[in-house]
Amino acid sequence: MPQLTRKQINRQDFVDNEIFELIQRLVPTAKLKWDIEMIANVRDSIFSVVSSKVRKLSERNFYP
């Protein structure tokens, strides 16, 4: 399996951080810890909805 580039890693970090911040803003009373499984579930759902509306959005571009 090829290694990710620094740009790809930065993109993954950006997406994961934005999703976690969104969850925290949506549920400010919850004291949530970083949970990559929860973040991944939300990320997959977002990609599924957005990719059905945005032509040529690949999973690799969204989250390498």
N, CA, C and O of each residue as an XYZ file, in Angstrom:
256
protein
N       0.842     -1.174      0.000
C       0.000      0.000      0.000
C       0.893      1.246      0.000
O       1.776      1.377      0.848
N       0.666      2.156     -0.947
C       1.519      3.351     -1.009
C       1.289      4.278      0.181
O       0.184      4.373      0.715
N       2.352      4.954      0.578
C       2.236      5.890      1.692
C       1.570      7.173      1.218
O       1.671      7.561      0.055
N       0.887      7.816      2.156
C       0.230      9.077      1.843
C       1.256     10.198      1.793
O       2.271     10.166      2.487
N       0.972     11.182      0.964
C       1.826     12.361      0.905
C       1.481     13.280      2.079
O       0.450     13.108      2.729
N       2.333     14.234      2.337
C       2.079     15.212      3.403
C       0.771     15.956      3.110
O      -0.001     16.223      4.031
N       0.516     16.290      1.855
C      -0.718     16.990      1.462
C      -1.946     16.136      1.782
O      -2.943     16.653      2.285
N      -1.884     14.849      1.497
C      -2.999     13.950      1.781
C      -3.234     13.810      3.283
O      -4.378     13.804      3.738
N      -2.174     13.701      4.036
C      -2.288     13.602      5.496
C      -2.900     14.888      6.056
O      -3.765     14.843      6.931
N      -2.446     16.022      5.548
C      -3.016     17.302      5.993
C      -4.501     17.384      5.671
O      -5.282     17.908      6.465
N      -4.891     16.873      4.519
C      -6.311     16.875      4.136
C      -7.112     15.997      5.093
O      -8.186     16.396      5.546
N      -6.608     14.822      5.402
C      -7.294     13.942      6.347
C      -7.446     14.601      7.712
O      -8.519     14.561      8.314
N      -6.381     15.200      8.188
C      -6.435     15.892      9.480
C      -7.463     17.019      9.452
O      -8.232     17.192     10.397
N      -7.470     17.780      8.363
C      -8.416     18.887      8.231
C      -9.854     18.386      8.293
O     -10.667     18.911      9.054
N     -10.165     17.373      7.495
C     -11.535     16.840      7.444
C     -11.944     16.291      8.810
O     -13.030     16.603      9.297
N     -11.100     15.489      9.426
C     -11.425     14.911     10.734
C     -11.632     15.989     11.797
O     -12.562     15.908     12.598
N     -10.761     16.995     11.799
C     -10.894     18.077     12.775
C     -12.164     18.893     12.559
O     -12.841     19.257     13.520
N     -12.484     19.179     11.308
C     -13.702     19.933     11.010
C     -14.948     19.159     11.440
O     -15.887     19.745     11.979
N     -14.960     17.870     11.208
C     -16.100     17.047     11.610
C     -16.228     17.022     13.132
O     -17.329     17.156     13.666
N     -15.119     16.851     13.822
C     -15.178     16.835     15.281
C     -15.673     18.174     15.821
O     -16.495     18.208     16.736
N     -15.180     19.268     15.263
C     -15.645     20.594     15.691
C     -17.133     20.784     15.402
O     -17.855     21.364     16.213
N     -17.588     20.302     14.258
C     -19.007     20.391     13.921
C     -19.857     19.647     14.947
O     -20.868     20.171     15.415
N     -19.458     18.450     15.288
C     -20.199     17.662     16.281
C     -20.234     18.404     17.613
O     -21.273     18.455     18.272
N     -19.108     18.974     18.005
C     -19.053     19.713     19.266
C     -19.961     20.945     19.226
O     -20.588     21.280     20.231
N     -20.036     21.619     18.081
C     -20.912     22.790     17.969
C     -22.378     22.398     17.954
O     -23.222     23.116     18.491
N     -22.684     21.259     17.340
C     -24.076     20.806     17.272
C     -24.590     20.318     18.614
O     -25.779     20.436     18.911
N     -23.693     19.768     19.426
C     -24.065     19.235     20.736
C     -23.102     19.829     21.785
O     -22.259     19.118     22.332
N     -23.237     21.128     22.055
C     -22.259     21.783     22.935
C     -22.288     21.290     24.379
O     -21.310     21.457     25.107
N     -23.381     20.694     24.795
C     -23.464     20.219     26.175
C     -22.785     18.866     26.373
O     -22.510     18.466     27.505
N     -22.518     18.172     25.290
C     -21.865     16.865     25.386
C     -20.360     17.054     25.560
O     -19.737     17.860     24.869
N     -19.812     16.324     26.462
C     -18.363     16.351     26.689
C     -17.753     15.177     25.932
O     -17.441     14.136     26.510
N     -17.595     15.371     24.640
C     -17.116     14.291     23.794
C     -15.598     14.284     23.708
O     -14.959     15.331     23.611
N     -15.047     13.104     23.745
C     -13.614     12.927     23.513
C     -13.438     12.574     22.044
O     -14.360     12.104     21.378
N     -12.230     12.816     21.564
C     -11.899     12.460     20.188
C     -12.176     10.976     19.987
O     -11.651     10.134     20.716
N     -13.001     10.662     18.999
C     -13.381      9.279     18.722
C     -13.371      9.098     17.208
O     -14.323      9.475     16.526
N     -12.303      8.525     16.692
C     -12.146      8.414     15.247
C     -13.232      7.542     14.624
O     -13.582      7.743     13.461
N     -13.770      6.583     15.369
C     -14.846      5.763     14.827
C     -16.100      6.615     14.599
O     -16.748      6.497     13.559
N     -16.439      7.467     15.560
C     -17.579      8.364     15.414
C     -17.329      9.324     14.257
O     -18.211      9.552     13.429
N     -16.130      9.882     14.204
C     -15.777     10.818     13.139
C     -15.852     10.131     11.784
O     -16.362     10.712     10.826
N     -15.359      8.917     11.689
C     -15.387      8.173     10.428
C     -16.821      7.891      9.977
O     -17.116      7.953      8.784
N     -17.700      7.587     10.907
C     -19.105      7.358     10.552
C     -19.739      8.616      9.974
O     -20.456      8.560      8.975
N     -19.468      9.752     10.614
C     -19.994     11.027     10.118
C     -19.357     11.358      8.773
O     -20.045     11.792      7.848
N     -18.056     11.157      8.662
C     -17.335     11.428      7.408
C     -17.910     10.610      6.262
O     -18.125     11.139      5.171
N     -18.159      9.338      6.495
C     -18.721      8.475      5.454
C     -20.118      8.943      5.041
O     -20.463      8.925      3.859
N     -20.904      9.355      6.009
C     -22.254      9.849      5.710
C     -22.203     11.145      4.913
O     -22.948     11.319      3.949
N     -21.328     12.043      5.317
C     -21.175     13.308      4.584
C     -20.751     13.027      3.148
O     -21.323     13.581      2.209
N     -19.754     12.170      2.976
C     -19.291     11.862      1.628
C     -20.406     11.255      0.786
O     -20.553     11.599     -0.386
N     -21.176     10.375      1.360
C     -22.253      9.723      0.630
C     -23.265     10.748      0.108
O     -23.674     10.688     -1.051
N     -23.656     11.670      0.954
C     -24.642     12.682      0.553
C     -24.032     13.672     -0.442
O     -24.621     13.952     -1.486
N     -22.870     14.189     -0.118
C     -22.261     15.219     -0.967
C     -21.864     14.651     -2.331
O     -22.067     15.305     -3.354
N     -21.314     13.469     -2.353
C     -20.862     12.897     -3.625
C     -22.028     12.583     -4.559
O     -21.841     12.493     -5.772
N     -23.219     12.419     -4.007
C     -24.379     12.180     -4.870
C     -24.849     13.479     -5.520
O     -25.620     13.450     -6.480
N     -24.390     14.615     -5.001
C     -24.793     15.920     -5.526
C     -23.682     16.631     -6.295
O     -23.957     17.464     -7.159
N     -22.438     16.307     -5.985
C     -21.293     16.979     -6.611
C     -20.665     16.026     -7.617
O     -20.115     14.987     -7.251
N     -20.754     16.389     -8.862
C     -20.185     15.538     -9.913
C     -18.677     15.428     -9.766
O     -17.995     16.387     -9.404
N     -18.191     14.270    -10.047
C     -16.757     13.994    -10.078
C     -16.056     14.180     -8.736
O     -14.838     14.354     -8.702
N     -16.787     14.147     -7.650
C     -16.141     14.174     -6.332
C     -15.790     12.740     -5.968
O     -16.665     11.918     -5.698
N     -14.520     12.463     -5.967
C     -14.090     11.114     -5.618
C     -13.777     11.046     -4.134
O     -13.488     12.055     -3.491
N     -13.842      9.846     -3.614
C     -13.494      9.650     -2.210
C     -12.028     10.044     -1.990
O     -11.672     10.575     -0.938
N     -11.215      9.787     -2.959
C      -9.786     10.110     -2.859
C      -9.564     11.626     -2.745
O      -8.638     12.065     -2.063
N     -10.400     12.413     -3.401
C     -10.286     13.871     -3.299
C     -10.866     14.372     -1.978
O     -10.348     15.312     -1.373
N     -11.931     13.739     -1.549
C     -12.587     14.164     -0.302
C     -11.759     13.790      0.914
O     -11.524     14.611      1.800
N     -11.326     12.556      0.943
C     -10.569     12.034      2.090
C      -9.583     10.980      1.579
O      -9.908      9.795      1.504
N      -8.383     11.429      1.232
C      -7.418     10.496      0.638
C      -6.998      9.371      1.563
O      -6.192      8.524      1.177
